[in-house]
């Protein structure tokens, strides 16, 4: 079966003043892949993700989405952003709205859906993530894990083709991490294309189709979980994994 390419990133750079955070990222992502991005803090992982949906404007390079350059001035950005879901560390829910409204508002404002259609879609995905019983709750009434599951349902309600996860479990208490990872695992199994910046090595190992190790603003290694975790080629990858896993590679 021919693989369908969804992202092609070429020589992507991002500078913040004199600080060069991304130093030439080359990467392709195919439809249905789950790509985990690992690396030490400050290696550029979150910045890379934020460049993909243009929350940060790249300094140079190209990002092709289904063959079209999203940095082209004639590219329809609002249409593109509607296709790219983003799940943040800090949930980014609207505190003045209940769970259901949080999952409806983007559909109505961005996609122009009717209230009824937006509600049905939101309910469908809230059930998928186990949050249908909480539709009238405000974010302050929810645990961190519940908020993150609502944030995932919100991204899915937009009919996203890709979901970018920026360390989705790092703000959670340890006992809540599992529930969010389980939702993400189910999503991966359903064929959703996902790019996940994560510190959860077990998730990267078990769920990813590919693992990317970033170091100093570049992709230092890009391979299958088996190779990255059992037989990494790059010395920096070995050192990183030895440090986070506390075991010899």
C-alpha positions in Angstrom: 0.0 0.0 0.0 1.4 3.4 -1.0 1.9 5.7 2.0 0.4 9.1 1.8 2.6 12.0 2.9 1.0 14.6 5.1 4.0 16.7 6.2 7.3 17.4 4.5 9.6 19.7 6.5 12.8 21.0 4.8 15.6 22.9 6.4 13.3 24.5 9.0 15.0 27.1 11.2 13.7 29.3 14.0 15.7 32.0 15.7 14.6 34.0 18.8 16.9 37.0 18.4 20.4 35.6 18.4 19.2 32.3 19.9 19.1 29.7 17.2 16.5 27.2 18.5 15.9 25.1 15.3 18.9 24.6 13.1 17.6 22.9 10.0 14.9 20.3 10.6 14.2 17.8 7.8 11.3 15.5 8.4 8.5 13.7 6.6 5.3 12.4 8.3 2.9 10.0 6.6 -0.9 9.7 7.2 -1.6 7.5 10.2 1.8 7.7 11.7 2.3 8.3 15.4 5.6 10.2 15.7 7.0 10.7 19.3 9.5 13.5 19.7 11.8 13.1 22.6 14.9 14.9 23.8 16.2 17.0 26.7 14.6 20.3 27.7 15.7 23.1 25.4 16.3 20.8 22.4 13.6 22.6 20.3 10.8 20.0 20.5 8.0 22.3 21.5 9.2 25.1 19.2 9.2 22.7 16.3 5.6 21.7 17.1 4.5 25.3 17.3 6.1 26.1 14.0 4.1 23.3 12.4 0.8 25.1 13.2 2.4 28.5 12.9 1.9 29.5 16.5 5.6 30.4 15.9 6.6 31.8 12.6 9.7 29.9 11.2 12.8 31.9 10.3 13.5 29.8 7.3 12.8 26.6 5.4 9.6 25.1 4.1 6.7 23.1 5.6 4.6 21.3 3.1 1.2 20.1 4.1 -0.2 17.6 1.5 2.3 19.1 -0.9 1.4 22.8 -0.3 3.8 25.2 1.3 2.0 26.6 4.4 4.5 29.5 4.5 3.4 30.7 1.1 1.6 34.1 1.4 -1.3 32.8 -0.7 -1.8 29.7 1.5 -5.2 29.5 3.2 -4.1 29.5 6.8 -7.5 29.4 8.6 -8.5 26.4 6.6 -5.2 24.7 7.5 -5.4 25.5 11.2 -8.9 23.9 11.3 -7.2 20.7 10.1 -4.4 20.7 12.7 -5.5 20.0 16.3 -3.3 21.1 19.1 -3.3 19.7 22.7 -1.2 21.8 25.1 0.4 21.1 28.5 -1.9 23.6 30.2 -5.2 22.4 28.5 -6.1 26.0 27.3 -9.8 25.5 28.0 -12.2 28.5 28.4 -12.8 28.7 32.1 -16.1 30.6 31.7 -17.6 27.8 29.5 -18.8 24.3 30.4 -17.2 21.2 28.9 -19.8 21.0 26.1 -19.4 24.6 25.0 -15.6 24.3 25.1 -16.0 21.6 22.4 -18.6 23.5 20.4 -17.3 27.0 20.1 -14.4 26.3 17.7 -16.7 24.3 15.4 -19.2 27.1 15.3 -16.8 30.0 14.9 -14.1 28.4 12.6 -16.1 25.7 10.7 -19.4 27.6 10.6 -21.3 24.6 11.9 -24.8 25.0 13.3 -25.4 24.7 17.0 -27.1 21.3 16.6 -24.3 19.9 14.5 -21.6 21.2 16.8 -23.3 19.8 19.8 -23.7 16.3 18.2 -20.1 16.2 17.2 -18.9 17.4 20.6 -21.1 14.8 22.4 -19.7 12.0 20.2 -16.1 12.8 21.0 -16.7 13.6 24.6 -18.1 10.1 24.9 -15.1 8.7 23.1 -12.7 10.2 25.7 -15.0 9.2 28.7 -16.2 12.7 29.5 -19.8 12.7 28.4 -21.1 12.7 32.0 -19.3 16.0 32.6 -20.8 18.2 29.8 -22.2 20.7 32.2 -19.1 21.0 34.4 -16.8 24.0 34.2 -13.0 23.4 33.9 -12.4 24.4 37.6 -14.6 21.4 38.6 -12.4 18.9 36.7 -9.1 17.1 37.5 -6.1 17.7 35.3 -6.6 14.4 33.6 -10.3 15.2 32.9 -9.4 18.7 31.5 -6.8 17.1 29.1 -9.4 14.6 27.9 -11.8 17.5 27.2 -9.0 19.2 25.3 -8.5 16.1 23.2 -12.2 15.9 22.5 -12.2 19.5 21.4 -9.4 18.9 18.9 -11.2 15.8 17.5 -14.5 17.8 17.3 -12.8 20.0 14.7 -12.3 16.9 12.4 -8.6 17.4 12.7 -6.5 15.4 10.2 -3.4 15.7 12.5 -3.2 16.3 16.2 -0.1 17.8 17.7 0.5 17.0 21.4 2.9 19.3 23.3 3.9 17.3 26.5 0.2 16.6 27.2 0.9 14.8 30.5 3.6 17.0 32.0 1.2 19.2 34.0 -0.7 16.2 35.4 -0.4 14.4 38.7 1.2 11.0 38.2 -2.1 9.1 38.8 -3.8 11.0 36.1 -1.2 10.4 33.4 -2.4 6.9 32.6 -6.0 8.0 31.7 -4.7 10.6 29.2 -2.2 8.2 27.7 -4.9 5.6 27.3 -7.1 8.0 25.3 -4.1 8.8 23.1 -3.3 5.1 22.6 -6.9 4.5 21.5 -6.6 7.5 19.1 -3.4 6.0 17.6 -5.1 2.7 17.1 -7.9 4.4 15.3 -5.4 5.6 12.7 -5.1 9.3 13.7 -1.9 11.0 12.6 -0.2 12.3 15.7 3.0 14.1 16.6 3.7 13.9 20.3 6.3 15.8 22.2 6.6 13.6 25.3 8.7 12.6 28.3 6.7 9.4 28.6 9.2 6.9 27.3 6.9 3.9 27.7 4.3 5.6 25.5 6.9 6.4 22.9 8.1 2.8 23.0 4.7 1.1 22.8 2.5 3.4 20.7 4.7 5.2 18.2 5.4 4.1 14.7 8.5 6.3 14.8 10.6 8.1 17.5 12.5 11.2 16.8 15.3 12.3 19.1 16.0 16.0 19.0 19.2 17.5 20.3 20.4 21.1 20.1 17.8 22.1 17.5 18.3 19.3 15.0 16.9 15.8 14.5 19.8 13.7 15.8 18.0 10.4 15.2 14.8 9.3 13.5 13.9 5.6 13.6 11.6 2.9 14.8 11.0 2.6 18.6 12.8 -0.8 18.5 16.0 0.8 17.2 15.8 4.0 19.2 15.3 2.2 22.5 17.3 -1.0 22.0 20.1 0.0 19.5 20.4 3.7 19.0 23.0 4.8 16.5 23.7 8.2 17.9 25.9 8.6 21.0 23.7 11.5 22.2 20.6 9.4 21.9 22.3 6.7 24.0 23.3 9.3 26.6 19.8 10.8 26.8 18.1 7.4 27.2 20.6 6.2 29.7 19.8 9.3 31.8 16.0 9.2 31.6 15.7 5.4 31.8 18.5 4.9 34.3 19.7 1.8 32.5 22.4 0.8 30.1 21.5 0.9 26.4 
